[in-house]
Amino acid sequence: PLVADRELGVWNRPNHHFIKRTKFIEGEELTTEVWTDADGIRVEGINQRKNDQFDIIVVGESNTEI
């Protein structure tokens, strides 16, 4: 779901939808659906957009995701 970006290293693929499955213990799985808009920003569903302007603060390691 990521694409190369000269300034950021990698960025979310624009207009993308994928399902993330995480196994905690045998037989139990957490399923998360992820959508991105034309700018690669995570949104709540298909064809949705975030506000034109917003502040972002990200704290974490290299795998931290917005």
mmCIF file of the C-alpha atoms, coordinates in Angstrom:
data_MODEL
# 
_entry.id   MODEL 
# 
loop_
_atom_site.group_PDB 
_atom_site.id 
_atom_site.type_symbol 
_atom_site.label_atom_id 
_atom_site.label_alt_id 
_atom_site.label_comp_id 
_atom_site.label_asym_id 
_atom_site.label_entity_id 
_atom_site.label_seq_id 
_atom_site.pdbx_PDB_ins_code 
_atom_site.Cartn_x 
_atom_site.Cartn_y 
_atom_site.Cartn_z 
_atom_site.occupancy 
_atom_site.B_iso_or_equiv 
_atom_site.pdbx_formal_charge 
_atom_site.auth_seq_id 
_atom_site.auth_comp_id 
_atom_site.auth_asym_id 
_atom_site.auth_atom_id 
_atom_site.pdbx_PDB_model_num 
ATOM 1  C CA . PRO A 1 1  ? 0.000   0.000   0.000  1.00 0.00 ? 1  PRO A CA 1 
ATOM 2  C CA . LEU A 1 2  ? 3.041   2.325   -0.058 1.00 0.00 ? 2  LEU A CA 1 
ATOM 3  C CA . VAL A 1 3  ? 4.767   4.228   -2.866 1.00 0.00 ? 3  VAL A CA 1 
ATOM 4  C CA . ALA A 1 4  ? 8.204   5.866   -2.988 1.00 0.00 ? 4  ALA A CA 1 
ATOM 5  C CA . ASP A 1 5  ? 8.402   9.594   -2.250 1.00 0.00 ? 5  ASP A CA 1 
ATOM 6  C CA . ARG A 1 6  ? 11.586  11.671  -2.719 1.00 0.00 ? 6  ARG A CA 1 
ATOM 7  C CA . GLU A 1 7  ? 10.933  13.874  0.318  1.00 0.00 ? 7  GLU A CA 1 
ATOM 8  C CA . LEU A 1 8  ? 9.212   11.463  2.714  1.00 0.00 ? 8  LEU A CA 1 
ATOM 9  C CA . GLY A 1 9  ? 10.792  8.150   1.708  1.00 0.00 ? 9  GLY A CA 1 
ATOM 10 C CA . VAL A 1 10 ? 7.440   6.374   1.376  1.00 0.00 ? 10 VAL A CA 1 
ATOM 11 C CA . TRP A 1 11 ? 3.830   7.508   1.364  1.00 0.00 ? 11 TRP A CA 1 
ATOM 12 C CA . ASN A 1 12 ? 0.402   5.874   1.297  1.00 0.00 ? 12 ASN A CA 1 
ATOM 13 C CA . ARG A 1 13 ? -0.752  4.900   -2.188 1.00 0.00 ? 13 ARG A CA 1 
ATOM 14 C CA . PRO A 1 14 ? -3.400  7.412   -3.419 1.00 0.00 ? 14 PRO A CA 1 
ATOM 15 C CA . ASN A 1 15 ? -6.991  6.188   -3.955 1.00 0.00 ? 15 ASN A CA 1 
ATOM 16 C CA . HIS A 1 16 ? -6.235  2.831   -2.405 1.00 0.00 ? 16 HIS A CA 1 
ATOM 17 C CA . HIS A 1 17 ? -8.249  0.338   -0.368 1.00 0.00 ? 17 HIS A CA 1 
ATOM 18 C CA . PHE A 1 18 ? -6.848  -2.654  1.463  1.00 0.00 ? 18 PHE A CA 1 
ATOM 19 C CA . ILE A 1 19 ? -7.761  -4.969  4.305  1.00 0.00 ? 19 ILE A CA 1 
ATOM 20 C CA . LYS A 1 20 ? -5.233  -5.436  7.092  1.00 0.00 ? 20 LYS A CA 1 
ATOM 21 C CA . ARG A 1 21 ? -5.523  -8.672  9.068  1.00 0.00 ? 21 ARG A CA 1 
ATOM 22 C CA . THR A 1 22 ? -3.670  -9.084  12.362 1.00 0.00 ? 22 THR A CA 1 
ATOM 23 C CA . LYS A 1 23 ? -3.572  -12.405 14.242 1.00 0.00 ? 23 LYS A CA 1 
ATOM 24 C CA . PHE A 1 24 ? -3.312  -12.022 18.004 1.00 0.00 ? 24 PHE A CA 1 
ATOM 25 C CA . ILE A 1 25 ? -3.674  -15.638 19.026 1.00 0.00 ? 25 ILE A CA 1 
ATOM 26 C CA . GLU A 1 26 ? -4.606  -18.774 17.141 1.00 0.00 ? 26 GLU A CA 1 
ATOM 27 C CA . GLY A 1 27 ? -8.159  -18.491 15.847 1.00 0.00 ? 27 GLY A CA 1 
ATOM 28 C CA . GLU A 1 28 ? -8.585  -14.762 16.596 1.00 0.00 ? 28 GLU A CA 1 
ATOM 29 C CA . GLU A 1 29 ? -8.005  -12.072 13.989 1.00 0.00 ? 29 GLU A CA 1 
ATOM 30 C CA . LEU A 1 30 ? -8.457  -8.286  13.874 1.00 0.00 ? 30 LEU A CA 1 
ATOM 31 C CA . THR A 1 31 ? -9.578  -7.028  10.454 1.00 0.00 ? 31 THR A CA 1 
ATOM 32 C CA . THR A 1 32 ? -9.143  -3.350  9.558  1.00 0.00 ? 32 THR A CA 1 
ATOM 33 C CA . GLU A 1 33 ? -10.236 -1.785  6.265  1.00 0.00 ? 33 GLU A CA 1 
ATOM 34 C CA . VAL A 1 34 ? -8.117  1.163   5.131  1.00 0.00 ? 34 VAL A CA 1 
ATOM 35 C CA . TRP A 1 35 ? -8.982  3.705   2.433  1.00 0.00 ? 35 TRP A CA 1 
ATOM 36 C CA . THR A 1 36 ? -6.846  6.582   1.149  1.00 0.00 ? 36 THR A CA 1 
ATOM 37 C CA . ASP A 1 37 ? -7.911  9.638   -0.843 1.00 0.00 ? 37 ASP A CA 1 
ATOM 38 C CA . ALA A 1 38 ? -6.233  11.186  -3.921 1.00 0.00 ? 38 ALA A CA 1 
ATOM 39 C CA . ASP A 1 39 ? -3.479  12.621  -1.666 1.00 0.00 ? 39 ASP A CA 1 
ATOM 40 C CA . GLY A 1 40 ? -2.749  9.324   0.087  1.00 0.00 ? 40 GLY A CA 1 
ATOM 41 C CA . ILE A 1 41 ? -4.391  10.490  3.340  1.00 0.00 ? 41 ILE A CA 1 
ATOM 42 C CA . ARG A 1 42 ? -6.329  7.853   5.308  1.00 0.00 ? 42 ARG A CA 1 
ATOM 43 C CA . VAL A 1 43 ? -10.085 8.491   5.208  1.00 0.00 ? 43 VAL A CA 1 
ATOM 44 C CA . GLU A 1 44 ? -13.168 6.768   6.642  1.00 0.00 ? 44 GLU A CA 1 
ATOM 45 C CA . GLY A 1 45 ? -14.430 5.274   3.369  1.00 0.00 ? 45 GLY A CA 1 
ATOM 46 C CA . ILE A 1 46 ? -14.425 5.313   -0.400 1.00 0.00 ? 46 ILE A CA 1 
ATOM 47 C CA . ASN A 1 47 ? -14.705 8.708   -2.165 1.00 0.00 ? 47 ASN A CA 1 
ATOM 48 C CA . GLN A 1 48 ? -14.282 10.664  1.069  1.00 0.00 ? 48 GLN A CA 1 
ATOM 49 C CA . ARG A 1 49 ? -11.805 13.501  1.612  1.00 0.00 ? 49 ARG A CA 1 
ATOM 50 C CA . LYS A 1 50 ? -10.263 15.154  4.630  1.00 0.00 ? 50 LYS A CA 1 
ATOM 51 C CA . ASN A 1 51 ? -10.415 18.915  5.250  1.00 0.00 ? 51 ASN A CA 1 
ATOM 52 C CA . ASP A 1 52 ? -8.328  21.079  2.928  1.00 0.00 ? 52 ASP A CA 1 
ATOM 53 C CA . GLN A 1 53 ? -6.139  22.149  5.842  1.00 0.00 ? 53 GLN A CA 1 
ATOM 54 C CA . PHE A 1 54 ? -5.251  20.291  9.022  1.00 0.00 ? 54 PHE A CA 1 
ATOM 55 C CA . ASP A 1 55 ? -2.377  19.946  11.470 1.00 0.00 ? 55 ASP A CA 1 
ATOM 56 C CA . ILE A 1 56 ? -0.464  16.695  11.826 1.00 0.00 ? 56 ILE A CA 1 
ATOM 57 C CA . ILE A 1 57 ? 1.747   15.636  14.718 1.00 0.00 ? 57 ILE A CA 1 
ATOM 58 C CA . VAL A 1 58 ? 3.395   12.236  14.398 1.00 0.00 ? 58 VAL A CA 1 
ATOM 59 C CA . VAL A 1 59 ? 5.462   10.611  17.121 1.00 0.00 ? 59 VAL A CA 1 
ATOM 60 C CA . GLY A 1 60 ? 7.072   7.229   16.697 1.00 0.00 ? 60 GLY A CA 1 
ATOM 61 C CA . GLU A 1 61 ? 9.588   5.139   14.846 1.00 0.00 ? 61 GLU A CA 1 
ATOM 62 C CA . SER A 1 62 ? 10.059  4.790   11.090 1.00 0.00 ? 62 SER A CA 1 
ATOM 63 C CA . ASN A 1 63 ? 6.942   2.617   10.749 1.00 0.00 ? 63 ASN A CA 1 
ATOM 64 C CA . THR A 1 64 ? 4.640   5.239   12.325 1.00 0.00 ? 64 THR A CA 1 
ATOM 65 C CA . GLU A 1 65 ? 1.598   5.815   10.082 1.00 0.00 ? 65 GLU A CA 1 
ATOM 66 C CA . ILE A 1 66 ? -0.922  8.603   9.856  1.00 0.00 ? 66 ILE A CA 1 
# 
